[in-house]
Amino acid sequence: MRIHLLSGASALALGACAYEPAPLPVVAAQKATTDTTVSAAIGYQDPLAGYTYREPTGPRDWRTVNEEQSEGN
């Protein structure tokens, strides 16, 4: 238990003595200009446009279903 506390305290002490990192650049001056002629407006597309409801047919024997869907048929 004592070794864990000692190693944790030494890690905190070494972290406090580390060098100061470089400051982050100012991003407000680097804003990109938006040109509306480059991109066209995208209209709404319904995500369920081609959906057709399929009712469950009920449980069937899996062997016959596999045979019906095999490439040989």
ABEGO torsion letter per residue (X at the ends): XAAAAAAAAAAAAAAAABBBBBBBBBAAAABBBBBAAABBBBBBBBAAAABBBBBBAEBBBAAAAAAAABAAX
